[in-house]
Amino acid sequence: MSIRHGLLALLERGPRYGSQLRTEFESRTGSTWPLNVGQVYTTLSRLERDGMIVQDGEDEGGHALYAITDTGRAELRSWFENPVDRTSPARDELAIKLAMAVGASGVDIRDVIQSQRRHTVQAMQDYTRLKAQAITAVEKNGARERDDVAWLLVLEQLIFQTEAEARWLDHCEARLIRLSATAATEATAQAATGTAPQPPTAAGAGSGSGSAPAAAPAAGAAARPRR
């Protein structure tokens, strides 16, 4: 999340003070990514250091106002014009959790997936309910009400994200079941021929060429059919 660019976008509309920027940022995004005043002022200090904003006097309440500079406007235009870089994706806690659960002692990865799926479905339902409220607000206030439209777009992104997460969890469970079935078939064949079983590789389906046994225990834990 680029707080600095979000604050620059708000400052392009005119001078503002720190807590005002915090309130407007959260209003625009529906408090999906809440900020604290410390974050705002730390970011403002860095923007001022980089020449993107300057202090612009005070308002009637004595709050220090900040205004965007030409350098800040150029930075903001560049942010809007260039795609968000996905070559270095942010760390995803769920992906890390499932990766660590593979082969972990005493962990049934299927239970981890099922628990997350329930949470994901509940989140999707909550976002869908909020989306209906946001649509009502847009229809009532008109499409030119920027905060309502912005919140609707954020909610729809969250809905798409949770839908994709649910599909990925289904895929993970199916993948583990297939790996478990393949490993069981190979073990049966090896037992029938009297050869010593070889541990499957983490990426393969029991090719016998690898030495990492991590995938087999995890897949076995997931072999039960989904309820």
Residue pairs with C-beta under 8 A, 6 or more apart in sequence:
1 33
2 79
3 25
3 35
3 39
3 40
3 43
4 43
4 46
4 47
4 52
5 75
5 76
5 79
6 25
6 28
7 21
7 25
7 40
7 43
7 44
7 47
8 47
8 52
8 53
8 68
8 72
8 73
8 75
8 76
8 79
9 76
10 16
10 21
10 24
10 25
10 28
11 21
11 53
11 66
11 67
11 68
11 72
12 68
12 72
12 73
12 76
14 67
15 56
15 57
15 65
15 66
15 67
16 24
16 65
16 66
17 59
17 63
17 64
17 65
17 66
18 37
18 40
18 41
18 44
18 63
18 64
18 66
19 37
19 40
19 63
20 63
21 40
21 44
21 66
22 35
22 36
22 37
22 40
25 35
25 40
26 33
26 34
26 35
27 147
28 146
28 147
28 150
28 151
29 150
29 151
29 154
30 130
30 134
30 150
30 151
30 154
30 155
32 154
32 158
44 53
44 66
47 53
47 66
47 72
48 54
48 55
48 66
50 71
51 69
51 71
51 72
52 68
52 69
52 71
52 72
52 75
53 66
53 67
53 68
53 69
53 72
54 66
54 67
54 69
55 64
55 65
55 66
55 67
56 65
56 66
56 67
57 64
57 65
58 64
58 65
59 65
68 76
94 116
94 165
97 112
98 109
98 112
98 113
98 172
101 107
101 109
101 112
101 218
102 109
102 202
102 214
102 215
102 218
103 213
103 214
103 215
103 216
103 217
103 218
104 218
107 221
108 221
108 222
109 176
109 218
109 221
109 222
110 173
110 176
110 221
110 222
110 224
110 226
113 169
113 172
113 173
113 222
114 226
114 227
116 169
117 166
117 169
117 170
120 162
120 165
120 166
120 169
121 166
123 158
123 162
124 159
124 162
124 163
124 166
127 155
127 158
127 159
127 162
128 159
130 155
131 152
131 155
131 156
131 159
134 148
134 151
134 152
134 155
135 152
137 145
137 148
137 151
138 145
138 148
138 149
138 152
141 148
143 149
173 222
173 226
176 218
176 219
176 221
176 222
176 223
177 219
177 222
177 223
177 225
178 205
179 200
179 205
179 206
179 215
179 216
179 219
180 216
180 219
180 220
180 222
180 223
181 223
182 200
182 205
182 206
183 200
183 205
183 206
183 215
183 216
183 219
183 220
184 223
186 197
186 200
186 205
186 206
186 208
187 197
187 206
190 196
190 197
190 198
191 197
198 206
198 208
198 209
199 210
199 211
199 212
199 213
199 216
200 206
200 207
200 208
200 210
200 213
200 215
200 216
201 207
201 209
201 210
201 211
201 212
201 215
202 210
202 212
202 214
202 215
203 210
203 215
204 210
206 216
